[in-house]
């Protein structure tokens, strides 16, 4: 039982040291003054950019899944 605890602790230490190589947060939020946030809010109300990004992301995932399935089916020679 001590052997498994030793492997678990060493694996945890190795994973912790590996994760410390990465930055703390890969997403950096830009800060702007309140006037620009207000203007961007109005622009986003007329042109819903976040909705467009969400729709484009879903469309892209569907296309990638379609091509992945096509490649897999060709690989197993189910289709030509």
MDAnalysis code that builds the backbone (N, CA, C; Angstrom):
import MDAnalysis as mda
import numpy as np

u = mda.Universe.empty(240, n_residues=80, atom_resindex=np.repeat(np.arange(80), 3), trajectory=True)
u.add_TopologyAttr("name", ["N", "CA", "C"] * 80)
u.add_TopologyAttr("resid", np.arange(1, 81))
u.add_TopologyAttr("resname", ["UNK", "UNK", "UNK", "UNK", "UNK", "UNK", "UNK", "UNK", "UNK", "UNK", "UNK", "UNK", "UNK", "UNK", "UNK", "UNK", "UNK", "UNK", "UNK", "UNK", "UNK", "UNK", "UNK", "UNK", "UNK", "UNK", "UNK", "UNK", "UNK", "UNK", "UNK", "UNK", "UNK", "UNK", "UNK", "UNK", "UNK", "UNK", "UNK", "UNK", "UNK", "UNK", "UNK", "UNK", "UNK", "UNK", "UNK", "UNK", "UNK", "UNK", "UNK", "UNK", "UNK", "UNK", "UNK", "UNK", "UNK", "UNK", "UNK", "UNK", "UNK", "UNK", "UNK", "UNK", "UNK", "UNK", "UNK", "UNK", "UNK", "UNK", "UNK", "UNK", "UNK", "UNK", "UNK", "UNK", "UNK", "UNK", "UNK", "UNK"])
u.atoms.positions = np.array([
    [0.823, -1.190, 0.000],
    [0.000, 0.000, 0.000],
    [0.869, 1.257, 0.000],
    [1.998, 1.209, 0.663],
    [2.885, 2.369, 0.674],
    [3.452, 2.636, -0.709],
    [3.642, 1.585, -1.484],
    [4.173, 1.740, -2.836],
    [3.214, 2.558, -3.702],
    [1.913, 2.289, -3.604],
    [0.924, 3.025, -4.390],
    [0.828, 4.484, -3.935],
    [0.956, 4.723, -2.642],
    [0.948, 6.095, -2.140],
    [2.186, 6.842, -2.631],
    [3.325, 6.164, -2.670],
    [4.551, 6.785, -3.149],
    [4.432, 7.142, -4.633],
    [3.883, 6.215, -5.427],
    [3.687, 6.492, -6.855],
    [2.686, 7.626, -7.034],
    [1.609, 7.618, -6.258],
    [0.605, 8.673, -6.358],
    [1.164, 10.038, -6.001],
    [1.953, 10.117, -4.947],
    [2.519, 11.412, -4.549],
    [3.550, 11.882, -5.563],
    [4.365, 10.963, -6.090],
    [5.346, 11.369, -7.102],
    [4.663, 11.810, -8.388],
    [3.600, 11.120, -8.770],
    [2.862, 11.512, -9.955],
    [2.211, 12.876, -9.754],
    [1.699, 13.113, -8.567],
    [1.084, 14.407, -8.267],
    [2.129, 15.512, -8.316],
    [3.304, 15.280, -7.741],
    [4.372, 16.278, -7.776],
    [4.828, 16.550, -9.203],
    [4.934, 15.517, -10.008],
    [5.340, 15.681, -11.398],
    [4.302, 16.474, -12.177],
    [3.032, 16.171, -11.964],
    [1.963, 16.901, -12.640],
    [1.904, 18.357, -12.182],
    [2.105, 18.590, -10.884],
    [2.121, 19.965, -10.378],
    [3.263, 20.765, -10.992],
    [4.439, 20.169, -11.080],
    [5.571, 20.890, -11.668],
    [5.344, 21.141, -13.154],
    [4.673, 20.217, -13.850],
    [4.357, 20.415, -15.261],
    [3.348, 21.546, -15.434],
    [2.330, 21.586, -14.580],
    [1.303, 22.619, -14.699],
    [1.815, 24.000, -14.308],
    [2.851, 24.067, -13.509],
    [3.424, 25.360, -13.131],
    [4.154, 26.023, -14.288],
    [4.448, 25.265, -15.345],
    [5.097, 25.840, -16.516],
    [4.148, 26.727, -17.312],
    [2.846, 26.480, -17.202],
    [1.850, 27.247, -17.930],
    [1.491, 28.519, -17.168],
    [1.004, 29.533, -17.872],
    [0.578, 30.753, -17.175],
    [-0.634, 30.485, -16.288],
    [-0.831, 31.357, -15.316],
    [-1.917, 31.137, -14.362],
    [-3.288, 31.243, -15.019],
    [-3.444, 32.142, -15.970],
    [-4.726, 32.281, -16.658],
    [-4.464, 32.515, -18.138],
    [-4.923, 31.614, -19.001],
    [-4.689, 31.847, -20.428],
    [-5.593, 32.911, -21.025],
    [-6.651, 33.272, -20.321],
    [-7.595, 34.268, -20.826],
    [-7.363, 35.567, -20.068],
    [-7.005, 36.594, -20.806],
    [-6.796, 37.907, -20.208],
    [-7.964, 38.798, -20.592],
    [-8.566, 39.389, -19.602],
    [-9.692, 40.265, -19.855],
    [-9.184, 41.693, -19.996],
    [-9.625, 42.329, -21.044],
    [-9.227, 43.715, -21.268],
    [-10.114, 44.629, -20.439],
    [-9.506, 45.572, -19.817],
    [-10.275, 46.531, -19.032],
    [-10.352, 47.838, -19.810],
    [-11.526, 48.396, -19.857],
    [-11.740, 49.668, -20.530],
    [-12.497, 50.577, -19.584],
    [-12.557, 51.821, -19.958],
    [-13.316, 52.739, -19.111],
    [-14.815, 52.543, -19.338],
    [-15.601, 53.115, -18.485],
    [-17.044, 52.861, -18.509],
    [-17.715, 53.418, -19.753],
    [-17.187, 54.507, -20.331],
    [-17.804, 55.073, -21.532],
    [-17.702, 54.102, -22.707],
    [-16.540, 53.487, -22.865],
    [-16.360, 52.538, -23.968],
    [-17.209, 51.299, -23.741],
    [-17.321, 50.846, -22.499],
    [-18.182, 49.693, -22.207],
    [-19.632, 49.994, -22.548],
    [-20.070, 51.207, -22.282],
    [-21.442, 51.588, -22.596],
    [-21.666, 51.604, -24.106],
    [-20.721, 52.183, -24.834],
    [-20.842, 52.250, -26.298],
    [-20.811, 50.842, -26.886],
    [-19.910, 49.990, -26.398],
    [-19.842, 48.617, -26.894],
    [-21.108, 47.837, -26.566],
    [-21.729, 48.155, -25.445],
    [-23.004, 47.525, -25.114],
    [-24.091, 47.876, -26.105],
    [-24.137, 49.158, -26.533],
    [-25.123, 49.563, -27.535],
    [-24.833, 48.933, -28.895],
    [-23.563, 48.889, -29.268],
    [-23.191, 48.265, -30.543],
    [-23.560, 46.786, -30.514],
    [-23.306, 46.123, -29.397],
    [-23.619, 44.706, -29.276],
    [-25.129, 44.475, -29.286],
    [-25.905, 45.451, -28.886],
    [-27.360, 45.288, -28.929],
    [-27.852, 45.290, -30.374],
    [-27.262, 46.138, -31.230],
    [-27.661, 46.193, -32.636],
    [-27.023, 45.080, -33.462],
    [-25.783, 44.763, -33.194],
    [-25.052, 43.693, -33.890],
    [-24.585, 42.695, -32.838],
    [-25.363, 41.664, -32.565],
    [-25.032, 40.740, -31.470],
    [-23.792, 39.886, -31.790],
    [-22.644, 40.460, -31.518],
    [-21.381, 39.815, -31.863],
    [-21.212, 38.504, -31.110],
    [-21.562, 38.476, -29.834],
    [-21.409, 37.247, -29.062],
    [-22.303, 36.132, -29.609],
    [-23.484, 36.476, -30.074],
    [-24.365, 35.489, -30.685],
    [-23.776, 34.986, -31.995],
    [-23.208, 35.887, -32.782],
    [-22.586, 35.492, -34.041],
    [-21.413, 34.558, -33.798],
    [-20.621, 34.865, -32.794],
    [-19.478, 34.008, -32.471],
    [-19.956, 32.635, -32.025],
    [-21.007, 32.594, -31.223],
    [-21.548, 31.317, -30.763],
    [-22.084, 30.483, -31.927],
    [-22.821, 31.117, -32.820],
    [-23.357, 30.401, -33.979],
    [-22.225, 29.923, -34.875],
    [-21.236, 30.759, -35.124],
    [-20.106, 30.373, -35.957],
    [-19.318, 29.231, -35.336],
    [-19.168, 29.264, -34.027],
    [-18.467, 28.189, -33.335],
    [-19.223, 26.863, -33.454],
    [-20.518, 26.890, -33.261],
    [-21.319, 25.672, -33.401],
    [-21.293, 25.149, -34.829],
    [-21.366, 26.037, -35.808],
    [-21.304, 25.635, -37.202],
    [-19.958, 24.988, -37.516],
    [-18.887, 25.580, -37.014],
    [-17.559, 25.039, -37.252],
    [-17.386, 23.662, -36.620],
    [-17.921, 23.473, -35.426],
    [-17.852, 22.162, -34.778],
    [-18.631, 21.129, -35.585],
    [-19.792, 21.494, -36.082],
    [-20.572, 20.563, -36.904],
    [-19.823, 20.187, -38.172],
    [-19.200, 21.139, -38.833],
    [-18.445, 20.856, -40.052],
    [-17.257, 19.955, -39.733],
    [-16.553, 20.215, -38.644],
    [-15.409, 19.378, -38.271],
    [-15.830, 17.958, -37.938],
    [-16.971, 17.804, -37.254],
    [-17.478, 16.462, -36.954],
    [-17.856, 15.754, -38.244],
    [-18.490, 16.468, -39.174],
    [-18.863, 15.875, -40.456],
    [-17.626, 15.348, -41.186],
    [-16.578, 16.167, -41.279],
    [-15.374, 15.721, -41.963],
    [-14.690, 14.582, -41.214],
    [-14.706, 14.602, -39.903],
    [-14.101, 13.510, -39.132],
    [-14.823, 12.200, -39.370],
    [-16.157, 12.250, -39.426],
    [-16.931, 11.039, -39.700],
    [-16.662, 10.563, -41.125],
    [-16.589, 11.477, -42.081],
    [-16.291, 11.098, -43.458],
    [-14.923, 10.433, -43.572],
    [-13.932, 10.971, -42.895],
    [-12.591, 10.385, -42.918],
    [-12.598, 9.011, -42.270],
    [-13.306, 8.882, -41.150],
    [-13.367, 7.581, -40.468],
    [-14.071, 6.546, -41.344],
    [-15.148, 6.935, -42.014],
    [-15.860, 5.995, -42.881],
    [-15.021, 5.604, -44.096],
    [-14.265, 6.540, -44.631],
    [-13.382, 6.192, -45.736],
    [-12.246, 5.290, -45.271],
    [-11.804, 5.504, -44.058],
    [-10.713, 4.705, -43.516],
    [-11.129, 3.237, -43.351],
    [-12.372, 3.017, -42.918],
    [-12.858, 1.646, -42.779],
    [-13.504, 1.152, -44.074],
    [-13.405, 1.958, -45.121],
    [-13.899, 1.625, -46.456],
    [-15.400, 1.341, -46.475],
    [-16.140, 2.101, -45.688],
    [-17.596, 1.970, -45.680],
    [-18.203, 2.802, -46.812],
    [-17.507, 3.887, -47.210],
    [-17.962, 4.712, -48.319],
    [-16.779, 4.987, -49.226],
    [-17.060, 5.510, -50.425],
    [-15.983, 5.851, -51.360],
    [-15.703, 7.328, -51.326],
])
